[in-house]
């Protein structure tokens, strides 16, 4: 519990730092920084040498982000997200570990590099970037399995979104987002879970606000 609390505290501190960097810009007439919230569903599974077969299972995700508009085309977007991921995998050809169901709670911090098309008010975007994840809880078939997995995940993110500019009060934009996370680090920390990585598709709805 203490480990989970410390990870949550670190994530909140990261978000506070991002907000602190944004506050000096609020006095400008047109700030290049927007604050946003997002939420949606994720379909996750495991892949790797120790995974004989896999099946995507649904979960959910949500969090906040800051978008820094460098120019009309390029922006940088750090995020702090909470995700609950579920997987169903076959780990051993003998059948002993057939259809294992894993659930993980993850605090994820992606940093996305985004390219926008100049087609307002409807703007398509593409993005790519790294993501650092902190696994706060792991369960196998409903039983605590924190000792079977590592605490830190690292992945690459690629995706896109379609945004519609509203410019009504503080709400500047609404967007639909789709992304793919490819795990680059082994999550397993025990026998039969040593070579295990995350693979996840996520779809979200986001709202952006001028600050």
C-alpha positions as CSV (number, residue, x, y, z in Angstrom):
1,X,0.0,0.0,0.0
2,X,2.9,2.4,0.8
3,X,4.4,1.7,-2.6
4,X,1.1,2.5,-4.4
5,X,0.6,5.7,-2.3
6,X,4.1,6.9,-3.2
7,X,3.5,6.3,-6.9
8,X,0.2,8.2,-6.8
9,X,1.9,11.0,-4.9
10,X,4.7,11.2,-7.5
11,X,2.1,11.3,-10.4
12,X,0.2,14.1,-8.7
13,X,3.4,16.0,-8.1
14,X,4.2,15.6,-11.8
15,X,0.8,17.0,-12.8
16,X,1.3,19.9,-10.3
17,X,4.6,20.7,-11.9
18,X,3.1,20.7,-15.4
19,X,0.3,23.0,-14.2
20,X,2.9,25.2,-12.5
21,X,4.8,25.6,-15.8
22,X,1.5,26.6,-17.5
23,X,0.4,29.2,-15.0
24,X,2.8,32.0,-16.0
25,X,1.2,31.8,-19.5
26,X,-2.3,32.5,-18.4
27,X,-1.8,36.3,-18.4
28,X,-1.2,36.4,-22.1
29,X,-4.1,37.2,-24.5
30,X,-3.7,34.0,-26.4
31,X,-1.9,31.3,-24.4
32,X,-0.2,28.5,-26.4
33,X,-1.1,26.1,-23.6
34,X,-4.4,24.3,-23.2
35,X,-5.5,22.0,-20.3
36,X,-7.5,19.0,-21.1
37,X,-9.3,15.9,-19.7
38,X,-9.9,12.6,-21.5
39,X,-11.6,9.3,-20.8
40,X,-12.4,6.1,-22.7
41,X,-11.9,2.4,-23.1
42,X,-8.9,0.3,-23.7
43,X,-8.4,-3.2,-25.1
44,X,-5.2,-4.8,-23.7
45,X,-3.3,-8.1,-23.9
46,X,0.2,-9.5,-23.4
47,X,2.7,-10.6,-26.0
48,X,6.2,-12.1,-25.8
49,X,8.1,-15.4,-25.8
50,X,6.3,-16.7,-22.8
51,X,2.9,-16.0,-24.3
52,X,1.5,-18.9,-26.4
53,X,-1.7,-17.1,-27.4
54,X,-3.6,-14.0,-26.3
55,X,-7.0,-12.4,-26.2
56,X,-7.7,-8.7,-25.8
57,X,-10.0,-7.8,-22.9
58,X,-11.7,-4.4,-22.1
59,X,-10.7,-1.9,-19.5
60,X,-10.9,1.8,-19.0
61,X,-8.7,4.9,-18.9
62,X,-8.9,8.5,-18.0
63,X,-6.8,11.5,-17.0
64,X,-5.5,15.0,-17.8
65,X,-3.1,16.5,-20.3
66,X,-1.4,19.8,-21.2
67,X,-1.0,20.8,-24.8
68,X,1.7,23.2,-25.8
69,X,1.2,24.6,-29.3
70,X,4.6,25.3,-30.7
71,X,3.2,26.6,-34.0
72,X,0.2,26.0,-36.2
73,X,1.3,22.5,-37.1
74,X,3.4,21.1,-34.2
75,X,2.6,20.7,-30.5
76,X,3.8,18.8,-27.5
77,X,1.4,17.1,-25.2
78,X,2.3,15.5,-21.8
79,X,-0.4,13.5,-20.1
80,X,-1.1,11.7,-16.8
81,X,-3.5,8.8,-17.2
82,X,-4.9,6.1,-15.0
83,X,-5.7,2.8,-16.8
84,X,-7.2,-0.4,-15.7
85,X,-6.0,-3.1,-18.1
86,X,-7.3,-6.7,-18.3
87,X,-5.8,-9.5,-20.3
88,X,-6.5,-13.2,-21.0
89,X,-3.6,-15.2,-22.1
90,X,-2.3,-18.8,-22.6
91,X,1.2,-18.9,-21.1
92,X,2.2,-22.6,-21.2
93,X,1.7,-25.2,-24.0
94,X,1.1,-27.9,-21.4
95,X,-2.2,-26.3,-20.5
96,X,-1.3,-25.7,-16.9
97,X,-1.5,-21.9,-17.3
98,X,-4.3,-21.9,-19.9
99,X,-6.6,-18.9,-19.9
100,X,-5.0,-16.9,-17.2
101,X,-6.8,-13.6,-16.5
102,X,-4.6,-10.7,-15.5
103,X,-5.8,-7.3,-14.3
104,X,-3.4,-4.4,-13.8
105,X,-3.8,-0.8,-12.5
106,X,-1.4,1.5,-14.3
107,X,-0.5,5.2,-13.9
108,X,0.8,6.2,-17.3
109,X,2.8,9.4,-18.3
110,X,3.0,9.7,-22.1
111,X,4.7,12.6,-23.9
112,X,3.3,13.0,-27.4
113,X,4.6,14.9,-30.4
114,X,1.7,15.9,-32.5
115,X,1.2,17.1,-36.1
116,X,-2.0,19.0,-37.1
117,X,-3.5,19.6,-40.5
118,X,-4.5,23.3,-41.1
119,X,-8.1,22.5,-41.6
120,X,-10.0,24.2,-38.8
121,X,-12.6,24.0,-37.4
122,X,-12.2,20.2,-38.0
123,X,-8.6,19.2,-37.4
124,X,-7.1,15.8,-37.9
125,X,-3.8,15.1,-36.0
126,X,-1.2,12.3,-35.9
127,X,1.1,11.8,-32.9
128,X,3.9,9.6,-31.6
129,X,5.9,9.5,-28.3
130,X,7.2,7.5,-25.4
131,X,5.1,6.5,-22.3
132,X,6.3,5.7,-18.8
133,X,4.0,3.5,-16.7
134,X,3.8,2.7,-13.0
135,X,2.0,-0.6,-12.3
136,X,0.3,0.0,-8.9
137,X,-1.6,-3.3,-8.7
138,X,-1.5,-6.7,-10.4
139,X,-3.9,-9.6,-10.0
140,X,-4.0,-13.1,-11.6
141,X,-7.4,-14.7,-11.6
142,X,-8.5,-12.3,-8.9
143,X,-5.5,-13.1,-6.6
144,X,-2.8,-10.5,-5.7
145,X,0.2,-11.0,-8.0
146,X,2.4,-8.0,-7.5
147,X,5.4,-10.2,-7.0
148,X,4.9,-11.7,-10.4
149,X,5.3,-8.4,-12.3
150,X,7.6,-5.4,-12.3
151,X,6.5,-2.0,-11.1
152,X,7.6,0.0,-14.1
153,X,6.5,-0.2,-17.8
154,X,7.8,1.6,-20.8
155,X,6.0,1.7,-24.1
156,X,5.8,3.5,-27.4
157,X,2.6,5.3,-28.4
158,X,1.3,6.0,-31.9
159,X,-2.2,7.3,-32.8
160,X,-4.3,10.1,-34.1
161,X,-7.4,12.2,-33.3
162,X,-10.0,14.3,-35.0
163,X,-10.8,17.5,-33.2
164,X,-13.6,20.1,-33.6
165,X,-12.9,23.7,-32.5
166,X,-15.8,25.1,-30.3
167,X,-14.3,28.3,-29.0
168,X,-17.3,28.7,-26.6
169,X,-16.1,30.2,-23.4
170,X,-13.2,28.3,-21.8
171,X,-14.0,25.1,-23.8
172,X,-11.9,25.4,-26.9
173,X,-12.1,21.9,-28.5
174,X,-13.6,18.4,-28.4
175,X,-11.8,15.5,-29.9
176,X,-12.0,11.7,-30.6
177,X,-8.7,9.9,-30.1
178,X,-7.4,6.4,-31.1
179,X,-4.0,5.1,-30.1
180,X,-1.9,2.0,-29.8
181,X,0.6,1.3,-27.0
182,X,3.4,-1.2,-27.7
183,X,5.2,-2.3,-24.6
184,X,9.0,-2.2,-24.9
185,X,9.9,-3.5,-21.4
186,X,9.4,-6.9,-19.9
187,X,6.8,-6.8,-17.2
188,X,7.2,-10.3,-15.9
189,X,9.2,-10.9,-12.7
190,X,8.6,-14.6,-12.0
191,X,8.7,-18.0,-13.8
192,X,6.4,-18.2,-16.8
193,X,6.0,-14.4,-16.8
194,X,9.6,-13.4,-17.6
195,X,9.1,-12.3,-21.3
196,X,5.8,-10.5,-21.1
197,X,5.0,-7.1,-22.7
198,X,1.9,-5.0,-23.0
199,X,-0.1,-4.4,-26.2
200,X,-3.1,-2.1,-26.0
201,X,-5.6,-0.2,-28.2
202,X,-7.3,2.8,-26.6
203,X,-10.1,5.0,-27.7
204,X,-11.0,8.2,-25.8
205,X,-13.1,11.4,-25.9
206,X,-11.2,14.6,-24.8
207,X,-12.1,18.1,-23.9
208,X,-9.6,21.0,-24.1
209,X,-9.9,24.3,-22.2
210,X,-8.1,27.6,-22.7
211,X,-6.0,28.6,-19.7
